[in-house]
Amino acid sequence: MEWLNVGRIVNTHGIRGEVRVISSTDFEDIRFKKGSKLAVFKQDGTEPIWVTVENARRHKNFILLTFEGYNNINLVEPFKNSQLKISKDQLEDDELAENEYYFFEIIGCQVYSEEGEHLGEITDILQTGANDVWEMKDGKGKKHYIPYIEDVVKEIDVDNKKITIHVMEGLLS
């Protein structure tokens, strides 16, 4: 089974079984909503433990989660430093709007100009608030930053891992 990281449990919070999670998902409202199923991968390499989200709330830079049946700090203490993951087949249940993509679909895509020139590969995605910014490394290893906006990103083909952009003046300098 193929797994995708959605967060890391960094600590407990209070005594009622809440855990502090640093999110690594681009769709927190879907991943951490009440009823969501997540797999807890502990550092000891044992089989993952499936949990169901009972409650989620944002607190500072964390998401605080409680899981059904884990209403005590002693029950969630062993989850510290664990990864939260979903199986890739869980994605099929998600409803993405048009022009929305998962990070793993974009990272690794090859970037081309409208003229067909290969420019580089997407290596990271930065969430800036207004719009995402894609980090691209060119053939020489230099990083460039491409804003995910209509004026720049012209075509995305996730099946073929190909993105076509309009190279505006100064974009790649």
C-alpha positions, -999 to +999 in steps of 0.1 A: +000+000+000+013+035-009+011+061+020+011+099+020+022+120+050-004+144+063+012+154+096+035+146+125+024+143+161+049+164+180+034+163+215+003+158+236-019+188+247-037+188+280-049+156+298-079+147+277-061+130+248-054+159+225-023+157+203-004+185+187+001+180+150+024+198+125+004+196+093+021+185+061-011+183+040-024+208+016-061+201+025-063+203+063-101+208+062-105+174+045-077+154+062-085+165+098-123+168+097-145+148+121-147+112+110-115+112+089-095+080+092-057+084+097-029+059+102-005+065+131+031+053+122+051+051+154+089+053+153+093+018+165+082+005+130+053-015+143+021-019+122+002+014+118-027+021+142-058+034+125-076+063+143-107+083+136-107+121+141-132+131+168-123+168+169-098+191+153-090+227+160-062+251+152-040+264+180-011+287+171+010+268+145-005+234+153-036+215+147-050+199+179-066+165+172-086+141+194-093+106+182-123+085+190-116+062+220-084+081+230-098+105+256-068+103+280-032+116+278-020+081+288-035+066+256-020+092+232+014+096+249+029+067+228+019+086+196+045+113+203+069+117+173+047+096+151+037+103+115+001+106+105-006+092+070-034+082+047-034+055+021-032+068-015-066+052-023-082+075+003-076+103-022-103+090-045-130+101-020-118+137-021-136+163-041-110+187-056-122+219-073-110+226-108-074+238-109-067+222-074-039+196-072-022+177-045+014+187-038+027+152-048+011+157-082+030+189-088+064+182-072+085+164-098+068+179-128+089+191-157+085+227-166+084+240-201+080+274-217+052+280-241+078+277-269+086+241-257+120+249-240+126+227-209+132+250-180+135+227-150+117+206-124+093+215-096+110+207-063+089+223-036+057+243-030+056+273-008+023+284+007+024+322+008-013+330+016-024+348-016-012+320-039+012+291-039+047+296-052+064+267-069+101+262-065+118+251-097+154+240-102+169+245-136+195+223-153+223+241-135+207+236-100+196+272-097+163+278-079+135+299-095+101+307-080+070+304-101+038+319-088+008+296-093-014+323-111-033+322-144-009+347-160+021+324-155+009+288-153-008+280-186-012+242-186-008+214-160-007+177-172-002+157-140-005+124-158+026+132-179+042+153-151+044+183-175+037+220-168+037+248-193+043+283-182+044+318-197+079+332-190+072+368-180+101+392-181+123+388-150+107+355-139+137+334-144+165+359-138 
